[in-house]
């Protein structure tokens, strides 16, 4: 007999864990199905969470009640705030993680939810009722019915590992079987499928490294954390190490290039532009004298190091050869070889803005199946799919994240509007509103929405409200408190400036190199807020003018977003639009004029005509 659920999530990577948490928080009876319960939340590639734009996504997920930030805080063995020398719009929290601690934390956090069941099984096909999904069947003969299904298969769909030209291993990742039957079944339903590839570098035994030849890199001394809601004791902090791949490595790779799966033609799929293999680096950047290599610890209880920067599909013998040409790794012992992996993905223009497939009702896709790369991008999609799977089941309107509201919104909009021709990775440059979408203000942006959706516990919302009130009080105090020249003198002395007359603290705080806490305390105001709250308020004051301009631009975009395009609009019949515009609009089927404007090939003239044609169509069908 089939077991019944509201939502089934297939795959327990970063997309799957977040999707199942969202569904469980919303009160849905949820099943998380995975081929191996021991690898829930596995960091399959690099042992790190966060980075440019990605770290902001982790904070957004946390603000909405997700677990990635909480698991990271339990597993962080080094934390760095990247881009501190630049403006706060691009500050990026990044944590080096202990793989075992992260996996253990993810599992423990999932098991907090009494309405979330974890089950091991390889899904072989979907159960359908007409054009609507009704559950899944596993390879061992079990059936599970559900009112919605979320597929988060990562690199498992017909995954194939490549080591050189001769070694090809069917696998979802090293040590795990691929999901072949379900991939074939989904393709048979008429969805367009394509292939991408990604790769991972070799790992080495740290005891075989010559530490005198590499440069130590410590984390930040400040005890940052990702989660707004939980405080946990940090594990011991450890350093990473930097070395370089120079001419000797380049010569070895060039000499063996024909043995690379990527350059021999064994792999035809395109890989991530911003995470190139060592072969790509040597071929595409021939003038670069050397390439940076990071030696990153895999955990506190292992000597194994992740050799970040040397991802490869070369044979193991060649990997050893070029590793031994890297300073400090001359006698390195290989613990695991690097490899490339090819896998199926489904072009995301086949999805709605809430990540439901257009072809099969109540079937949602999230993560690498949609053509993205990265843990954080996958997790963000899991949040969207999990929330909307439940809302679809309950007959509620979908929740969409605007581009000025969250990087998660930028990610999903880019995917479903523009599509992908290479694995998609988030950057701050992909957002028009990156000063609004900072890592420090994710709670302010998204916690009120999470509370309205009932994603937060009562205690979590109280904690969020307290922090938001503290920040508002701090801003009000800064705007109302006057600072005399004498009071300001000590604070401003290091900047070589002074006040000629009394000024508001908020005005003085806009000066470079001046801290809000120091100014308020100089004015006789005691500040008891934690540093993170003060820092966020300080950014709001320093960049007040720029923020106002971005909010104005976002308001203009919202006007376009308010012009709703009917889902039934017959684009191919709208002859006033250019042929390219008709075809692309018909394929994407945007929900608003704002989304239509972002589709490549749709001109301002097409948009004007689209407004006219939409009004004409509405009159005709009224």
C-alpha positions, 0 to 999 in steps of 0.5 A: 500500500502506498504511503500518503504525504502532502509533499515528497522531496526527492534528494537530500542535498542542499536544495532537498533539505531546505525544501523539506524544512520549508514544507515541514515548517508550514505544517505539511506532512513531508517525506524526504527521500534519499538514496543514502540517509548517511549523506544528508547535507553532504558537502559534495565538493568544497568544504565551505559555505558562503562567498560572494552573493552566496553568503547573502543567500545563506542569510536569506535562507536563515531569515526564512527559517532554513537550516543552512546557516544553522548547520554552518555555524555548528561546523565552521572551522574558519570564518572570513568576511570577504571584500571588506576593503570594498563597499558593504554591498559586496561584503561576503561571509564565507565559512570553512566547514568540517564536512562531518560536523556539517552533515551531522548538524543538517541531519539533527536539524531535520529531525527536529520536525515531527511531521518530516519523515526521512526515508532511504530509497532510490526513486525510479519513476513518478506516479502520475494521474493525467498531467498531474504528479501523484507520488513516486515509486522506488526501485525496491517496489515501494510507492509513496503518494503525495499531492506535490513532489519536489525533485532535487537530484543534484548531479545524480541524473544519469551522472557519469564520472570522468577520470581521463579518457579511459575511465568513465564511472556511472555515479551521482558523485564518488561512491554513490550510484546515479539515478538513471531510471527516474531520469529516463522517466522524466525525459519520457514525459516530454521535458527538454533535457540537456547535460552540464558538467562540473568537477572537483579537485584532488585531496591530499594528506596534510602530513605529506605537505611541506608547510614551510613552502606554503603561506598561512591564511587565518580567519577573521578574529571576530566571531561572526555567525550566519544564523540570526536565530541561534547562537551555538558554540563554535568549533576550534578555528584552524588556518587554510594555506596558500600556494601556487601552480606555476610554469611546471604545472602548466607544462605538465597539463599542456603535455597531457591535455589530450588525456583530459576528458574535457579536452579529448572530446569525452565530455561534450557538456559545458562546465561552470565558467567561474570554477574552471578546471586546471586544464581550462585555466592553462588553455584559456589564460595562457598569459597567466604566470601562475594560478592560486591554490588553496589548501583547505582542511576537510575537518578537525579530525582528519589530515585530509586537505581539499586542493582548491583551484586544481579541479581536473578530469585528467588521469590519476597518474597525471594528477600526481605529477602536477600535484608534485610540481606545486610548491609544498606538495612535492611529496604530497600523498593523494587521498582521493583523485579529482574528477569531472562529472556529467549529469542531466539538467532541465532548462529552467525556462520550462518552469513557472516563477515558483519552480513548478514544471509547466508540463506536469502539475504539482511537480517542482524542480530545485537545485542543479536539475535547473542548471545552477551550480553551488550549494547556496544556489541550490538551497535558495531554490529549495526554499522557493520550491518547498514553500510553493509546493505546500501553497499549491497543495492548499490552493493558495497563491504562490510566493514570489521573491522580487529582484529588490527583495532577495538574491533568491529572487534574482536567482529564480528570475534569471533562471526562468526568464533568461535560461542557462547555457552554462551552469549558473552561479550567483554574483553581486553583479547579477543584481541591480539592487545590491546595496538593498540586498546586503548580507547584514539586512537579510533579517529585515528584508525577509523575517516579516514575510517568514512570520506572515507565512508562518515559517517561524516559531513564536520564539524566532519571531520574538528574537527577530522583532527584538533585533529589528527594534534595536536597529530602528531605535539606534537609527532614530537615536542617531537622527535625533542626537546632536553632537558638539564639536568638543564631543566629536573631537576625539572620534574625528581626530584620526580622520583629520577632520573636525566639526565647526558647529553641532551636528546630528550623529546621523550626519557625522556618521556618513563620514568615512572612517567614523563609527556609529557606536563611537559617535553615540558614546561620545554624545553620552548615549550608551549603546548596548546592541551587539556589533552586528546590529550597530554595523547594519545601522551604520551602513543604513546611515552612511549610504542613505542617499544611495539607498534612496536611489535604489529604492526609487529604482525598485519602485519603478520596477514594481510598477512594471511588475504590477502590469500582469500578463495573462497566462493564456495570452496567445503570443504567437498570434500578436503580429505587432511584436517581432518574431523573436519576441513572440517566440521567446515570450511564448516559451517563457510566458512571463507573469508581468511586464517587468519579467517580459522586459528582462527576456533577451530579444524583447525590445522596448517597442515590443513591450509597448505593443505588448501593452496594447495587445494585452488590453485588446485581448482582454477586451476580446475575451471579456 
